[in-house]
C-alpha cells in the first residue's frame, strides 16, 4: 500500500499490487486493474519509488541482498 495525494491535497492509500498503469498527461493518472482511475499530485517517478520501498518493507530479504551486494 502506498500513500498518494489527490489534486485537492487529500491523502489516500492505494494497493500498489492493483496498479495496472501510471501516466503523466501532464497530471499523473493511476489506473487500477478494476478500471478505477485516480489523478494525483505525485510524479510517476515518485510513485515508482514508493512502490519499490513498500515492496522492500514486505520482503526484507531484498534488504539483506543489498547489504551483501549480491
C-alpha positions as CSV (number, residue, x, y, z in Angstrom):
1,X,0.0,0.0,0.0
2,X,1.3,3.5,-0.9
3,X,0.0,6.9,0.1
4,X,-0.8,9.3,-2.8
5,X,-2.2,12.8,-2.8
6,X,-5.3,13.9,-4.8
7,X,-5.2,17.3,-6.5
8,X,-7.2,18.8,-3.6
9,X,-4.3,17.7,-1.3
10,X,-6.2,14.9,0.4
11,X,-4.0,11.9,1.1
12,X,-5.3,8.3,0.4
13,X,-3.8,4.9,0.1
14,X,-3.7,2.7,-3.0
15,X,-3.0,-1.0,-3.1
16,X,0.1,-1.0,-5.3
17,X,-0.5,-4.6,-6.4
18,X,-3.6,-3.4,-8.2
19,X,-1.9,-0.7,-10.2
20,X,-2.1,-1.5,-13.9
21,X,-0.7,1.7,-15.4
22,X,0.6,5.2,-14.4
23,X,0.9,8.0,-16.9
24,X,1.7,11.7,-16.8
25,X,-0.7,13.7,-19.0
26,X,0.6,16.2,-17.6
27,X,-1.2,15.3,-14.3
28,X,-0.4,11.8,-13.1
29,X,-3.2,9.3,-13.6
30,X,-3.1,5.9,-11.9
31,X,-5.3,3.2,-13.4
32,X,-6.1,0.2,-11.3
33,X,-6.8,-3.3,-12.7
34,X,-10.5,-2.8,-12.0
35,X,-10.6,0.2,-14.2
36,X,-10.7,2.9,-11.5
37,X,-8.6,5.9,-12.3
38,X,-7.1,8.5,-9.8
39,X,-5.4,11.8,-10.6
40,X,-2.7,12.5,-8.1
41,X,0.0,15.2,-7.5
42,X,3.0,12.8,-7.3
43,X,5.0,12.1,-10.4
44,X,5.3,8.6,-11.9
45,X,8.9,8.5,-10.8
46,X,8.0,9.3,-7.1
47,X,5.2,6.7,-7.2
48,X,7.6,4.0,-8.6
49,X,10.0,4.8,-5.7
50,X,7.1,4.4,-3.2
51,X,6.1,1.0,-4.6
52,X,9.8,-0.1,-4.5
53,X,10.1,1.0,-0.9
54,X,6.8,-0.7,0.1
55,X,7.9,-4.0,-1.5
56,X,11.3,-3.8,0.2
57,X,9.5,-3.5,3.6
58,X,7.3,-6.5,2.6
59,X,10.3,-8.6,1.5
60,X,13.2,-8.0,3.9
61,X,15.4,-10.5,2.0
62,X,15.9,-7.7,-0.6
63,X,17.5,-5.5,2.1
64,X,19.9,-8.3,3.1
65,X,21.0,-8.9,-0.5
66,X,21.6,-5.2,-0.9
67,X,23.9,-5.1,2.2
68,X,25.8,-8.1,0.9
69,X,26.0,-6.6,-2.7
70,X,24.6,-9.7,-4.2
